Amino acid sequence: MGFFKLYFYNTKDDLSIFLFKSFCFSVHTAYGTPKHPNPYSQGETNTTNSTPPLLFPLPKASIPPTVIAIFFFIQNKKEKKTVVFPPLPMDPVLLVAVLSVVLGAVIAFIFFKSYLLKQRSEVQTIAKPELHSDSKKPSKPPQPISKKSHSKSHSHASDKDQNKRHHPLDLNTLKGHADSVTGLCFSSDGRNLATACADGMVRVYKLEDASSKSFKFLRINLPAGGHPIAVAFSDDASSVVVASQTLTGCSLYMYGEEKPKANNESKQQTKLPLPQIKWEHHKIHEKQAILTLTGSTASYGTADGSTIIASCSEGTDIILWHGRTGKVLGHVDTNQLKNNMATISPNGRFLAAAAFTADVKVWEIVYSKDGSVKEVSKVMQLKGHKSAVSWLCFSPNSEQIITASKDGSIRIWNINVRYHLDEDPKTLKVFPIPLHDSSGSTLHYDRLSLSPDGKILATTHGSTLQWLCVETGKVLHTAEKAHDADITWISWSPKTIPLGNEQVVVLATASVDKKVKLWAAPSVNSS
C-alpha cells in the first residue's frame, strides 16, 4: 500500500508546521466534530497560557497518528531526517479522499486566512482583556439601577421644558389610556370623569382626591369596530352617552349601571356592577362624523329636569336627544356649509353653534307644560366677527356667550335680550387673543371653557394652555407645553374636588399624547 512520508526540517520551519496542522485538519474533517472543548469558544479559553491556540483544533479521531508523528518529531528535531511511519492498512479510495481533504484544507486556508487570523486575534483578546483596559481611568463595577430613579427619568424623558411637567397648576395625570384621548366630561357632582379614547374604550374615573397617586376607573368596551370620539353624562354619574365612529357611520350608545340580582351570590359580590347598553342609535347624521357631544340639565321654565344631549356633525345638522330615553327631541340645520361645534346652555334653554361663517346662530329650546320639548326655533344671531368662529361657550348663568374667532379676537356677548321684540344681542367686551407665533402673527384658540364662577376662561391652541381673566382679558397663566401633543378637549369640574385637605376647582385636559391632566384654577389676582 505504500508508506506515508512526512519531512521535518526543524521546529522553526513554517512549511513543516503547516503540513502537520493540515494533516490534523484533514483527519478532523474526515472523522467529524471533536468532543473535547473548542479553544475558540468564548469562556473556555485558557487565559493562563501565553501561547496562542492552534489554528486547527486536534480532533479525537486524529490523536493516534498525531501522537506517532509527534514522537518521531521529538526524536529527530535537532537534525534533518526523513521520518518513516510504519505501514498502515489503507484503501485506495480512502487514500484519495484523504488527499482531497488535505488539498481542500490548503485552498480553504488560502481563502480564509484573514478570517482565521481575525478569530485568533479575538481569542487573544479574550484571553488577555487587560491589554485593552484604560490604565488612566480604571473601569468601575456596574452600579445597580434604582427603580425609583429609573421610573422618574422615564416619566420625564421627553421633558426638555421644565414647564411641561412642573407647571405650578399641574396637579395630576390620569393613566391607563392606550391611544389618543378624544373627549372627556365631568359628572354633575364633579367626582366622576369620563374619557373617550381611540383605543376603543371609555373610562370613568373616580376622583376621590385630585392628588391621589392612582385613580380607580371603570372600563366600558364598545362594540367591535367602534371608536369613541365623545362622551357626555346623562341624568346621573352612572349613565354615560358615548358617540362612536365606525366604518359605516356614527352611533350613539347610552350605558347605564346594571343592578345586581337579589340573590345569595350578589350579596357576596365585591366587584362593581358592569354597565350595560340602555339605548342605541346607528348611522346618525347621515354617516357624517360627530364633532361634539354636550349635555345639560333642562331646568328652565317648565322643563322636567332631564338631561338634553346635543350631537353636532361635521356637516350642517345638529340633533337633540333625551338623555335617559334616547328619544330624538329635535333637528337643527345651521345652513352654514360646515359646523365647527355646538353646545347647550347650562339651563338647557339655548343651543348655539359655531360654523364656517363668522356669524353664530342661537336657537331656543321650547318646553311644553308636561316638561317635554315642544320645538326648537332660531331666536338670534351673533354678528361682529370678521372670520369663522372656532369655539364658543356659555356663561354659568346662561345669559352670556364667549366666542373665539380666527380673526384673532375674543368677544363676550349678552344674550339676555328681548329677542321676541327683535332686540339684538349686545357685544359686552372684545379682547385680542394674547397668543402669537414666532413671526408675531396672532394665533386663534381651538377650545374654550369657562370656570364655574365665570371668572376664568381656559383656552387652548395646539399643546398650549392659557388661563385668561374674563373681566380684563389678561393672561393669568400659560403652559406652553401642557401636553406632548395637541389638546383635544378641556372641561372644568362643576364643583370643587378634594385636594388633600383642600377643595379646589379642577380643569381637565385631554390630548393626543394618550394623557388626561388635571389643573388647578389660577388666582384671578395673579399676573
N, C-alpha and C positions, 0 to 999 in steps of 0.2 A: 504493500500500500504506500510505501514511501515514508519519509521522515519529515517532521516539522523542524525547520531550522530557523533560529532566531539569533541575530547578531547583536551583541552589546559591546560598545566601544569603551565607554566609561560612564560614571554617574552624571557627567555634565553634558552628555550627548543628547541634544533635544530630539534628534530623529529616533533614537532608540526608545526614549521615553514615550514619544508619540505613538510608535508602533506597539509598544507594550500596552498602553492605555487603549489603543484601538482594538487590540485583541480582546481585552477585557470587555469593551463595549459591544463587540460583536457577539460574544458569548451571552452577555446580558440581553441583547436584543433577541437572540435565538431562544433563550430559555425562560423569558418572561420577567415580571417585575420582582425585584428583591423584597425580602421580608424584613431586612434589617432597616433601622431608621435612616431616612434620607437626610444627608448632611446639608441639603439645600432648604429643608423645611425650617421656617422661622420658629424659633423657640427650641429647636433641637440642635442648634449649632453649638459646638464645643468652644466656649469662649475662652478657655484656659490654654488652648493650643494656638500658638502664634503662627504655625504653618498653615497656609490656605488649604482648603479641601481640594481633593482631586476634581478634575474637570468631569470625569465619568465615575459614578459610584460602582463599586465592585459587587455584583450580584452573587447570591449564594451558589448558583449553578457554575460560576466561573472560579470558585475557590480552589478546587483540585489542580487544574492546570496553572493557575496563578501561583499557588504555593510551590509547585515544581519549578516554575520559571524563576521565582524569587530565590529559591535555593541555589540553583545553578548560577544566578546572577551574583549572589554574595560570594560564592566560591571563586569567581573569575573576575571580580570587579576591578582588580588592580592591573590587569593586563588584557590586551586584546585577544580574544579567544572565541572560537566557534562553539556554541553550546548546542549539543545534540540531544534532543528529547528522545526517550525510548519510543519505540514504535507503538502507536495506538491504533486499535481497530477503527477503520474509517471507511464508510461507504462513499463511493464517488459522488453520489447525489448530495450527500451531506457536506462533502468537501466543497463542492461548487456553491452550495448555499452559504457556507461559512465565508468563503472568499468573496461572495457577492455582498454579504453583510459588511465585511471589512471595507470593501470598496465604497459601499454606501455611507459608511461612517466617515471615511475620508472626505467624500463630497459634502456630507452634511456639515462637517467641521468647517470646511472652507466657506460655505454659505452662511452658517450660523455662528461664525467665530465671534462677531461683535456681540451677539445676543448672549453667548456663553460667558464672555468676559464681563458683560454687564451683570449677569447673575452672580459671577464670582465676586465682583465688587460689592454687590448687595450683601452677600454672605459676610464679607469682611466688615462691612458697615454694621451689620447686626452683631457680629462677634465683638467689635470694639466701638461701641457707641460713644465712648468718652473722647474719641478723636474729634468728634463734631460738636462737642459741647462748647458753650461760650464761657471761656475762662474769666472774662471780665464780669459777666452777670450770671452767677450760678442760678440754675433753674430752681424755681420754688415748687414745693409739692402742691398738687391741686387742692384748692380750698372747697369745702362743702358749700353748696348753694343754699342760701336761706330761703325758705318758702315765702316768708313774709316779704323780703326784698324782691324776690322774683315776681310775685304777683303784683307788687306795686309798680315795678318797672314795666311789666307787661301792660297794665291798665293805662299807663301814661306814656307808652312808647311813641305814640303818634302826636303827643302834645308838644309841638315846637313853641307854641304860645302858651305861657303860663296862665293867661287869662281864660284859656279854653276850658280848663278843668277847675281852676281855683278862683273863679269869679265869686265875689263876696255874696252874691244872691243865689249861687248854685247850691241847692240843698241835697239832692239825691238823684240817683239814676235807677230806673226800673229795668231789671234784666229779664232775659228769657225770650226775646224776640229773635227769630232766625232770618228775618228779611226786613225790607223797608216797612216802617210803620206808617200807614196811610191815613189814619184818623184816630181820634180819641174823644171821649166825652165823660164829664163828671155826672154822678147821680145828684139828685136834688139836695141830699144831705151832705154832699162833698166827701163822703167816706168811701166811695167806690169810684174807680176809674176804669172805663172800658177802652180797649185799644183794638184797632183793626190792623192786621199785619199781612203782608203779601205772602207769607208762608202758609196761608190758608187757614189761619186760626184767629179767633177772637179771645182775648184775655181780659178778665175782670179782676182788677187788683183791689185788695182790701187795704185802705190807707189808715191803719190804726195810729201810726206815728210817722210823720214825714222824714224823721231822722233814722228810721229803722234800717238795719243792715240788709234785711231781706223782707220781701213782701209776699204774703200768701196771695195766690191768684187762681182763678178757675178757668180752665181751658174749654173753649167751645169750638169743636171741629165742624166746619161747614161741609155740606155735601160734596162729593167728589167733583173736582174741576172748578170749584168756586174759590174766588179770591176776594176777601173782604176789603172794601175800599172806604167804608164809612160806617160809623156806629152812632146810635142815639138811644138814651134810656127812655123807656116808656113810663108808665104810671109810678113805678117804684124801682128800687135798686135791683130787684130780681128779674126784671123784664128788659131785654135789650133788643133793639131793632137793628138789623145788620143789612147793609147794601152789599151785594156780591156781584162780581163781574165774572161772566163765563164766556165761552166761545159763541154761545147762542144769544147772548144779551145779558141784561141786568135782572137781578132778582132781589126781592126783599123777604127777609125772614124775621119773625119775632120769636125770640127764645124766652121762655118762662121757666121758672123753677118747678121741677116735678116734685110733688109732695110724696113722701114715703108712705107706703101702705101701712095700715094699722094692724100689724101682726107681731108675733114674738120676735121675728128676725129684725124688723125695723126698729124695735126698741133697743136692740144691741148694735144698731148701725152707728158707726163712728164717722164715716165719710159724709161730705156734703151731698145733698141730692143733686143729681145731674140735671141741667136744663134740657128742655125738650121744645120742639118747634110747635108754637101755638097757632100761627098762621103764616102763610107764604104766598107770594105773587111772583110770577115768572114773566120774562120778556116784556118788562115795563119800559116806558119811554121809547117805544118803537126801536128797541135794541140799542139805543144810544147809552153811552156811559153816564153814570151818575157822578156829578161833581161834588155836591154837598148833601148832607143829611142832617137836619137840625130838628129839635123838638122843643116845645114849650107847653107849659100848663095853661089851659084856657081858663082864665079867671076873670075875664072882662064881661060885664053885663050879665046876661042870662046863661053864660057858658056853664057846663056841668062839671068843670074842673078836670076833664080828661086831657091827656097829652095829645097835642096835634103835631104830627110829623110832616115835614116838607122835604121832598126829594127833588133836587134840581138836576136836570140833564145837561149835557153839553150842547144840546140843540136849543130850542126856544120854549120848551114846555116845563112846567112845574106841577107836581101832583101833591095834594094834601091827603094825609092818611089819618085814620083814627088809630091811636097807638095801641089800644087794648084789643080792638076787634079786627083791625086791618082793613076796615071799610074805607073806600075812596070817598073823600069829602068834597073834593073839587079839583078842577083842572084850570091851569092858567097858561096862556100863551103870551110870552113877552114881546113877540114880533120885533126882536132886536138882533136878528141874524144869528147870534151866538151868546149863550149865557156864560157868565163867569162864576156866579154863585147866587144863592138865595138864602134868606133866613127869616124867622118869625120873631116878632117882638115878645119880650118876656111874659106879657099878659095874654098872649095869644090873639091879639086884635088885628095886628098888621102883618102883611107879608111884603118884603122888599127884595128886589133883585138887581144885581149889577150885571151888565151885559156889554155887548160890543160897542154900543154908542155911549156918549158922555152923560146921558140922562139916566136917572134912577126912577123906576116906576114903583109905586106903592099901592097895594091892594088892601081892602078891609075885609076881614072875615066876619060875616054877619051871622049871629046865632038866633035860633028860634026860641020860643018860650020854654020848650022842653029841654033846652040846652044843646040840641044838635045844631050842626052847621046848616044854615039856610042858603047862603050864597057867598060868593067871593067876587067882589067888584073893585075895579080900579077907582081910586079916590084922589090921588095926587101924583105929581111928577117933580122930581128934584132937578132943577136946571141951573147950571153955573160952571160946571167943569168944562174944560176945553178938549179933553181926551177921555178915553174909556175909564170907567171906574173899576179898579181891580178887586176891591173888597169894601165891605161895609158892616156896621154893627149897630145895634140899638142900645140906648141908654137903659139902665136898670128900671127906670120908671116908664119906659116905652114912649116917652114924649120927644126924644131926640134921636137923630141918626148921624153917625160919623162915617164919612166916606173918604177913601184914599184913591186918588186918580193917577194915571200915568202922565198927567200934565205936571206932576211934581208938587201937588198941593193936597192938604187935608182940609175938609170942610165939616163944620158942625151945623146941623140943620134942626130947626124947631118944627116938628110936625103936629104940634098941639094947636092946630088952627081950625077954623070953621070951614072946612073944605066943602061942605054941602052948600055953602054960600059962595063958592068959588074963591075962597081965600087961599092964596098960595103959601106954601111953606117958606119960612124965612131962614136966611143964612145968618147964623149967630157969629161964627168965627171962621177965619181962613188962616191956615198955617202953612208955610213952606216945609216940605219934607226935609228934615235935617240929616240927610244921608247922601253922600257923594262918592263917586268912583275916583280912581287915581288921576283922571284928567280934569276933575272938578265938576263933572256933569251930575245933575240931580238924579237920584235913583227913585224908583217907586216901591211902595210896600206891597208885599204879596199877601199878608194876613194881618188882621186886626182883631183885638179882643179887649173889651172894656172891663175893668175891675168891678166887683160887686158894689162898691161905693161910688162908682162913676168918676173917680178922680185920676186914675192911671190908665193910660192906653198902651197896651203891649202891641208891638209891631214887629214884623219880620221882613227881611229881604235876603234870599238865599239862606246862608247859615248864620246870618247876623240877627241878633235880637236886641230890640231897643224898647225902653220904657219912657213914655212921654207924659208930661203933666198936661192934663186936659184943659186946665184953666189958662196956662200960659203958652203951651206948645213947646216948652223947653225939654231938653233931653235930661232925664233923671239918671239913667244908666244905659250903658251899651256893652253888649257881649259880642265882639266881632266874630268870634268862632264859638258860638254857643253849642254847635254840633259839628261833627266831622263832614257833614253833607247838608243838603238843603233841608230846611224845616218844612214839613208838610201840613202841620196843624198846631194851633195853640188854643188853650182854653183856661179860664180862671175857675177855681173851685167856688161854687155858690156860697159856701160857708167856710168858716175857719177850720183848719186841720191841726191836730196836736203836733207840736214840735218840741219834744222833751216836756218841759213844764210850761211851755208857752202855747198859745193859739195863734196861728198865722194863716193869712190868705195865700194860697199857692197858685202859681201859674204852671201849667203842664205844657210841654212842647214835644211834638213827635217829629221824627226825622227819617230820612232815607238811610242814615247810618245805623239803623236797627235799634235805636235807643229812644227811650222816653225819659225826659228830665223834669225834675221839679225845681221851681224857682220861688224864692221869697219875693214879696212885694217891696219895692224900694220906698224909702221915705219921700213924701212929696216935697219936703224941705231940702232934700239933697240936690246937689248941683251936678 
